Amino acid sequence: MNTNQLEQYLKENREKLMVEIGSGNYHAPPIRGKEIPKNNGKKRLLGIPTVIDRMLQQATARVLMNHYEFLFSEYSYGFRPLHNQHQAVGKSLNYINSGYQYIAEIDLKGFFDEVDHCILLQILYRKIKCKDTMRLIRRWLRAPILIEGKLVKRRKGVPQGSPISPLLSNIMLHELDTYMESKGLRFVRYADDFSIYCKSKQEARKQGNDIYLFLKNKLKLPINKQKSGIRRPKDFSILGYSFVPTYEKGIKGKYQLVVESNRWKTFRQKLKELTRKTSPVSFDQRIHELKQAYSGWINYFKYASIHGKLKTLDGWLRNRIRYCIWTDWKKPERKRKNLIRLGVNHDDAYAWSRSRKGGWAIAQSPIMGTTITIDRLIKRGYQPMLDHYIQIHPNYKNSIFHSV
């Protein structure tokens, strides 16, 4: 069923659906498996429920949230109202700049695929006494997944892609939050990513081992030992942000935020794909897609120190745009006429239009830089990434993320 068909379906079948749920005869249909790429090159399996199940799960999650939200830890930032990734990153920076610079980073191995159904249902039953709701949740957890035309049974895991899975994961890991708070630990958790901040390596190792045993024995959640360990700020990253020492006079042992190197790499690759000369799109469409791509990226990383790198990347991107324009002109005679129209004298226009240099070399040459200028690009809708960065966060130097 398409989402557009749901309203009409409910008008015709609402009573029948309510009777099935109330009588216990409602059975969750299989969920559709869909693999999406991860930043590390691997793939993540999503489980997408049917339209009706998504509606029911969203309704259930809204009710359950009222019973759990006020219980959750203030250091849990994922999938919660009035909480976000920037707050998690800011808290992490605050801990580090307060002297807690030995970080126990613990990576849960395939958390959403490893959640024990029995433990989760036991935790839910402490607060949810409604049999119909518990029955629904259990059937959603046990619904088989359709992968490449084959149904696969599920006896553990919470399917990523369902509206209720973020809340269920927070309810499960609230047990971990409660345990860490009882020990007086300084921690930050965003969904299944969490880290503990200590003042010494010995303390970080001790607390990390203790949490490892709690996860293993109490919640039955495995840990990825290769990605877990004791980190120093320079070797640590959280939600795409990394840390580097500040170099201001009189300030030692303090850090500021930068963007993780692999995030720069994927961002540059995205811009490169959008400025391929062979892409059959108009100039205006290309500029629109670029603005969508970099505005979202910069909005997320606006608290990092990215001024210098953005300035360099801007120059590279403008040359990529000029390369596309030069390619779009195609024939030498059209190139000559366009160069003359842009103010180049006839002799130079003829010489450059017949040049044997490659398009990328010409895009970086003075002839394109002085004709396809920044001002002309801006008039056509282009906005330098650095301008967008300054515009959305003009008081960056005074922000709590930059302060030490």
C-alpha positions in Angstrom: 0.0 0.0 0.0 1.2 3.5 -0.8 1.2 6.1 2.0 -1.3 8.1 -0.1 -3.8 5.3 0.2 -3.7 5.0 4.0 -6.3 7.6 4.7 -8.9 6.0 2.5 -8.0 2.5 3.8 -8.6 3.7 7.4 -12.0 5.2 6.5 -13.1 1.8 5.3 -11.3 -0.5 7.7 -10.8 1.4 11.0 -13.3 -0.5 13.0 -12.1 -3.9 11.7 -8.5 -2.9 12.5 -9.4 -1.9 16.0 -11.3 -5.1 16.6 -8.3 -7.2 15.4 -5.9 -5.4 17.7 -8.2 -5.6 20.7 -9.0 -9.3 20.2 -5.3 -10.2 19.7 -5.9 -11.3 16.1 -3.7 -8.7 14.5 -0.5 -10.1 13.2 2.3 -7.9 12.0 3.1 -8.5 8.3 6.7 -9.1 7.2 9.0 -6.1 7.0 10.9 -5.3 3.9 14.7 -5.5 4.1 16.7 -2.7 2.4 20.5 -2.3 2.5 22.0 1.2 2.6 25.7 2.1 2.5 27.6 3.2 5.6 30.4 5.8 5.8 33.0 3.0 6.3 32.0 1.3 3.0 29.9 -1.4 4.6 26.1 -1.7 4.4 23.4 -1.4 7.0 20.2 -3.5 6.8 17.0 -1.5 7.3 13.7 -3.1 8.2 10.8 -1.1 6.7 7.3 -2.1 8.0 4.1 -1.7 6.0 2.3 1.6 5.9 -0.3 0.4 8.4 2.3 -0.9 10.8 4.3 2.3 10.6 1.1 4.3 11.5 0.4 2.0 14.4 4.0 2.1 15.6 4.1 5.8 15.5 0.9 6.1 17.5 2.2 3.6 20.1 5.6 5.4 20.3 3.8 8.8 21.0 1.9 7.3 23.9 4.9 5.4 25.3 7.1 8.5 25.1 4.9 10.2 27.7 5.7 7.4 30.1 9.5 7.3 29.5 10.8 10.7 28.4 10.9 12.2 31.9 12.9 9.2 33.1 15.7 9.3 30.6 19.1 10.6 31.5 20.0 14.2 30.7 23.2 12.7 29.0 21.2 10.7 26.5 20.8 12.8 23.4 19.6 10.5 20.6 16.1 10.4 19.2 14.5 12.6 21.9 12.6 15.9 21.8 14.7 18.9 22.5 17.9 16.8 22.3 20.3 16.6 19.4 23.7 15.7 18.2 25.2 19.2 18.7 24.3 19.0 22.4 26.1 15.6 22.6 29.2 17.0 20.9 29.1 20.1 23.1 29.0 18.1 26.3 31.9 15.9 25.1 34.0 19.0 24.5 33.0 20.4 27.9 34.2 17.2 29.6 37.5 17.2 27.7 38.2 20.9 28.4 37.4 20.3 32.1 40.3 17.9 32.3 38.6 14.5 31.6 40.8 13.6 28.8 41.0 9.8 29.0 38.0 8.5 27.2 36.6 5.0 27.3 35.0 4.5 24.0 32.7 1.5 23.7 31.2 0.4 20.4 28.2 -1.9 20.5 28.5 -4.5 17.8 25.4 -4.3 15.6 23.3 -3.1 18.4 20.0 -2.9 16.5 20.6 -6.5 15.3 21.5 -7.9 18.7 18.8 -6.6 21.1 17.5 -9.6 23.1 13.7 -9.7 22.8 13.1 -11.3 26.2 15.2 -8.7 28.1 13.6 -5.8 26.2 10.1 -7.1 26.8 10.8 -7.6 30.5 12.1 -4.0 30.8 8.9 -2.8 29.0 6.6 -4.8 31.2 7.8 -3.0 34.4 6.0 0.1 33.1 3.5 -1.1 30.5 0.8 -3.3 32.0 -1.5 -3.1 28.9 -1.6 -6.6 27.4 -2.7 -5.4 24.0 0.3 -3.0 23.7 2.8 -5.6 24.9 1.3 -8.1 22.4 1.6 -5.6 19.6 5.3 -4.8 20.4 6.2 -8.4 20.7 4.7 -9.2 17.3 6.5 -6.2 15.7 9.7 -7.5 17.1 9.1 -11.0 15.8 7.9 -10.0 12.4 9.9 -11.8 9.7 12.0 -9.7 7.3 11.8 -10.1 3.5 15.3 -10.1 2.0 15.7 -10.6 -1.8 12.3 -12.4 -2.0 13.0 -14.7 1.0 11.4 -14.5 4.4 13.9 -14.7 7.3 12.8 -15.3 10.9 13.9 -12.8 13.5 14.5 -13.9 17.1 16.6 -10.9 18.2 17.1 -7.3 17.1 15.0 -4.1 16.7 14.6 -3.3 13.0 16.1 0.0 12.0 13.7 1.9 9.9 10.6 1.4 12.0 9.1 4.4 13.9 9.2 2.7 17.2 12.8 1.3 17.1 14.5 4.5 18.3 12.3 4.7 21.4 12.8 0.9 22.1 16.6 1.3 21.8 16.5 4.2 24.3 14.4 2.2 26.7 16.8 -0.7 26.5 19.9 1.5 26.9 18.3 3.5 29.7 19.3 0.6 31.9 22.9 1.3 31.0 22.4 5.1 31.6 21.0 4.4 35.0 23.9 2.1 35.9 26.5 4.7 34.8 24.8 7.4 36.7 24.7 5.3 39.9 28.5 5.0 39.6 28.8 8.8 39.2 30.4 8.5 35.7 30.7 11.4 33.2 29.3 10.1 29.9 27.7 11.0 26.7 25.3 8.7 24.8 23.7 9.2 21.4 21.6 6.1 20.5 24.0 3.2 20.6 27.2 5.4 20.6 28.5 6.3 24.0 31.7 7.3 25.7 32.9 7.7 29.3 35.3 10.5 30.4 37.9 10.1 33.1 41.0 11.9 34.5 43.4 9.0 34.3 44.0 6.0 32.0 43.7 3.6 34.9 40.2 4.9 35.8 39.1 4.8 32.2 40.3 1.2 31.8 38.6 0.2 35.1 35.3 1.8 34.2 35.4 0.5 30.6 35.9 -3.0 31.8 33.0 -2.7 34.3 30.6 -1.4 31.6 31.7 -4.2 29.3 30.7 -6.8 31.9 27.4 -5.0 32.6 26.5 -5.0 28.9 27.6 -8.6 28.5 25.9 -10.1 31.6 22.9 -7.9 32.2 21.8 -6.7 28.7 23.5 -9.5 26.6 24.9 -6.9 24.2 28.2 -7.8 22.4 31.0 -5.2 22.1 33.1 -4.6 19.0 36.5 -4.9 20.7 38.4 -3.6 17.6 36.5 -0.2 17.8 36.5 0.0 21.6 39.3 1.2 23.8 40.9 4.1 25.7 41.3 7.2 23.7 42.9 10.6 24.0 41.1 13.6 22.6 43.4 13.7 19.5 42.5 10.1 18.7 38.8 10.4 19.5 35.8 11.4 17.4 32.1 11.7 18.2 29.3 12.0 15.7 31.6 13.2 12.9 33.5 15.7 15.0 37.1 15.4 16.1 39.3 17.3 18.5 42.5 19.2 18.1 44.5 21.3 20.6 44.0 25.0 20.7 47.0 27.2 20.0 46.0 30.4 21.8 48.5 32.0 24.1 48.4 31.0 27.7 46.0 28.1 27.1 47.2 24.6 27.4 45.4 21.3 27.4 42.3 22.7 25.7 40.7 21.5 22.5 38.5 22.8 19.8 36.3 21.0 17.3 37.2 20.0 13.7 35.5 17.7 11.2 36.6 14.1 10.9 38.9 13.5 7.9 36.7 10.9 6.3 33.7 13.3 6.5 35.7 15.8 4.5 36.5 13.0 2.0 32.9 11.9 1.5 31.7 15.6 1.3 34.2 16.4 -1.4 33.2 13.2 -3.3 29.6 14.3 -3.1 30.4 17.7 -4.6 32.5 16.0 -7.3 29.5 13.8 -8.3 27.2 16.9 -8.5 29.7 18.7 -10.8 30.5 15.9 -13.2 30.7 17.5 -16.7 28.7 14.6 -18.2 25.7 15.1 -15.9 22.8 16.1 -18.1 21.5 18.9 -15.9 21.1 22.6 -16.5 23.3 25.2 -14.8 20.4 26.3 -12.5 19.6 22.7 -11.5 23.2 22.0 -10.7 23.6 25.1 -8.5 20.3 24.1 -6.7 21.6 20.6 -6.0 24.9 21.9 -4.8 23.3 24.3 -2.4 21.1 21.6 -1.0 24.2 19.3 -0.5 26.6 21.8 1.2 24.0 23.8 3.2 23.0 20.6 5.1 26.6 19.5 5.6 27.7 23.0 6.8 24.6 23.3 9.1 25.7 20.1 10.8 29.4 21.0 11.1 28.9 24.7 11.8 30.4 24.4 15.3 33.7 23.0 14.0 36.7 25.1 12.9 36.3 24.7 9.1 37.0 28.3 7.9 40.3 27.5 6.2 39.3 24.2 4.6 36.0 25.7 3.3 37.9 28.5 1.6 40.1 26.1 -0.2 37.2 23.8 -1.1 35.3 26.8 -2.4 38.0 27.6 -5.0 38.1 24.0 -6.1 34.3 23.9 -6.5 34.2 27.1 -8.5 36.7 25.6 -10.9 34.5 22.5 -11.2 31.6 24.7 -12.1 33.7 26.5 -14.7 34.7 23.1 -16.1 31.0 22.2 -16.5 30.3 25.5 -18.2 33.2 25.1 -20.6 32.1 21.6 -21.5 28.5 22.8 -22.0 29.7 25.3 -24.6 30.9 22.3 -26.7 31.9 23.6 -30.1 34.9 26.0 -30.6 32.9 28.6 -32.3 30.4 28.8 -29.5 33.2 29.0 -27.0 34.7 31.9 -29.0 31.5 33.9 -29.1 30.8 33.3 -25.4 34.3 34.5 -24.4 33.8 37.6 -26.5 30.4 38.2 -24.9 32.1 38.0 -21.5 34.7 40.7 -22.4 37.6 38.8 -23.9 39.2 40.4 -27.0 38.7 38.6 -30.3 42.3 37.3 -30.7 42.4 35.7 -27.2 38.9 34.4 -27.6 39.9 32.6 -30.8 43.1 31.3 -29.3 41.5 29.9 -26.2 38.5 28.4 -28.1 41.0 26.4 -30.2 43.3 25.5 -27.4 44.5 21.9 -27.1 44.5 22.1 -23.3 42.1 19.9 -21.4 38.9 21.3 -20.0 40.1 21.1 -16.4 43.3 23.0 -17.2 41.3 25.7 -18.9 38.8 25.9 -16.0 41.7 26.8 -13.7 43.3 29.3 -16.2 43.0 33.1 -16.0 40.7 33.2 -19.0 37.9 31.5 -17.1 38.7 33.1 -13.7 38.4 36.6 -15.1 35.3 35.9 -17.2 33.3 33.4 -15.1 33.9 35.5 -12.0 32.5 34.9 -8.5 30.2 37.9 -8.9 28.8 36.5 -12.1 28.3 33.1 -10.5 26.5 34.7 -7.5 24.2 36.5 -9.8 23.2 33.1 -11.2 22.4 31.7 -7.8 25.7 30.4 -6.6 26.6 31.1 -2.9 30.2 30.4 -1.7 30.2 27.8 1.1 32.3 30.0 3.3 29.6 32.8 3.1 27.0 30.3 4.1 29.1 29.1 7.0 29.6 32.7 8.3 26.0 33.6 7.7 24.5 30.7 9.8 27.0 31.1 12.6 28.4 34.7 12.6 29.3 34.6 16.3 31.3 31.4 16.1 34.2 32.7 18.2 31.9 33.5 21.1 30.0 30.2 21.0 30.1 27.7 23.8 31.6 25.1 21.4 34.6 27.3 20.7 35.1 28.5 24.2 37.7 26.9 26.5 
